[in-house]
Amino acid sequence: MPSHLYADRPAQPPEPGPVDALISRTRRLRGDVDAVRRDTVVDEDDPRGRWQRALCDLAVHQLDDLGEHLGRLREGLPPVPESSGLPPAAPGTTAEDRQTRVGSAEWNLLMDEVTWSEELFQIFGRPPEAGPLPLDELGSTLFSEDQPLLTAMVTDCLVDGKPIDGEFRIVRDDGRVRTLHMRGEPVLDSDGCTATMWAVLRDVSELRRSQRAVRESQDSLQRRQEIARTEHRLAVELQEAVLPPWRGSLRFPHGSAAAMDVAAHYLPSATGSLIGGDWYDALELPDGRSLLTVGDLTGHGVSAASGMAMMLGALRGMAIAGIEPGPLMGWLNRLLEASVQPALGSALCCSYDPARRVLSWAQAGHPAPLLFRCGRGRALRPPEGVLLGATAGAAYGQAEEQLEPGDVLVLHTDGLAPQGIGFGRPDGTERLLALAPRFLAARSAQDCVRLVTEEFGEGEREDDACVLVARIGG
C-alpha cells in the first residue's frame, strides 16, 4: 500500500524530460495500433474478425488512458498543442469522452470544503455553478446497487486511513450512464488524523465497453468453434454409418469365374475438417449383377453427409429393384430436386453382368471410369448426363463396355486430384492413367487402391475424395 500523504509534505510533479519521452512513445504505439485497427477487415459473419477488431479497439482505449495519465504526471507544464499528431480515437467515442476521461477532487474535512477539477464537473455532467458534491451526497448519483461499495470505500479511507480503489456507475443529469474508477488517499494532519481526502476519478465507460465487446466476440467465436466441432463429429458419425462397412477386398458374385475383386478407400481432405458428401459402394444385386457407384454432393458438414445418406440409400434401393443405371440417374435427379435442402451432385453408377462381362453405366456430371488393360489405360467415353439437381426432367444416357479378364476399373470422385493445378503439371486423370504399368503388376484390387493413395498422398487435397477399384477375374 502506498504511504499516506501528509499535509505538510505535498507531492511534487515529476521532471518533464522522462514524462515527455513516455508520452511520445505512447503516441507512436497508439498510432501503430490504430493503423492495425483500420486495416482489420470486419465481416459481420466472421466472429474471429470481430474479436480481432474488438481487441484493437480495446488496445486503443487503453493507450488513450495511458496517454492521459502521463499528461497528469506532467501537470504544471505547458499543454500539448492540438496538432501533436495523436491519431483519432476509436469509432463510437465522442469528443467529450476523449477530453474528460480523468478528473480530480479534494474533500477538506476540517474546513468542510470541496474542490472539483473542471474535468470532473464534465464527467458528472454537472455545471460548475451548481458546485461540487460533498461526500455524503456523492452516493446519490450512483446506481443503488453500487452505493454500498462507495460507502464502504469512503468509510475505510476516513476511519482506517485505507486508500480508495474501486469502480462504480453513475447516472448523470442528462440520463447518460458512466462507469467511473476512483482512486484516492487520505491526507493526515500532524496528529495522524484524516484532514483531507483526495481522489482521482477516471471515466472508464469506453474501456469497459471495449472489454465487453472483446468478451462477447470471443464467446461468440468459441460458440462457433464448439458448434463446428459438434457438427464435424456428427458428420463423421453419419458418414461412417452410411458408407460400406467392409474393409479390404470383396469378391462377387460368388462362385463365378468372372467375379470382380473390389476395393475402395475414403481419403479425407488435407485438414481433415471438411467432411463432404462423397460416397462409394459396391453391392451384389439379386439378379446376379453387381453395382459399382461413386458420387459427391456439394457442400460440407452435416447437411452434405445427410444428403449423401439419402442419395446412397435411394440408389441402393433402386438398383436392387432392377432399375438400369440411366433411368436410375433420372430418378436421383428428381429426388434431389424435391429435397428440402437444394444441392447439386455428381454421380457414377455402373452395373456389371458377369455372365457377359459387360459393364453398363451412366453418369451425372462425373468423371468417367478409367479402364486399364494390358498395361495401358484410358477414360471411357461418357454418355449424356448433367449434374444432379441442375435441370428438372433431365435425361441420362447409358453406355456399355465389353470387359476382359484382368481388366481394372477405377472410379473416383473429383476431390481426388488437387485443385488449381498449374501449367505443365499433369492433372488427376493423367496421373491415374500413368499408374497403368503398376496396376498390371498388382495382385489385387486392394494393391491398386494402395497405389492410388500413395500417388495422391494424404496431404495434397483441398477436398475429401473416394476411389473404388474393380479387377475383373478370369
Secondary structure as UniProt FT lines:
FT   STRAND          5..6
FT   TURN            7..8
FT   HELIX           16..39
FT   TURN            44..45
FT   HELIX           47..73
FT   TURN            74..76
FT   TURN            82..83
FT   TURN            91..92
FT   HELIX           95..99
FT   STRAND          102..108
FT   TURN            109..112
FT   STRAND          113..116
FT   HELIX           118..124
FT   HELIX           128..130
FT   HELIX           135..138
FT   HELIX           139..141
FT   HELIX           144..146
FT   HELIX           147..160
FT   STRAND          164..171
FT   TURN            173..174
FT   STRAND          177..188
FT   TURN            190..191
FT   STRAND          194..203
FT   HELIX           205..242
FT   STRAND          250..252
FT   TURN            254..255
FT   TURN            257..258
FT   STRAND          260..267
FT   STRAND          279..284
FT   TURN            286..287
FT   STRAND          290..297
FT   HELIX           302..320
FT   TURN            321..322
FT   HELIX           325..337
FT   STRAND          345..353
FT   TURN            354..357
FT   STRAND          358..364
FT   STRAND          370..373
FT   TURN            374..375
FT   STRAND          376..379
FT   TURN            389..390
FT   TURN            392..393
FT   STRAND          399..402
FT   TURN            405..406
FT   STRAND          408..412
FT   HELIX           414..416
FT   TURN            423..424
FT   HELIX           428..433
FT   TURN            434..435
FT   HELIX           436..441
FT   HELIX           445..456
FT   TURN            457..459
FT   STRAND          465..472
//
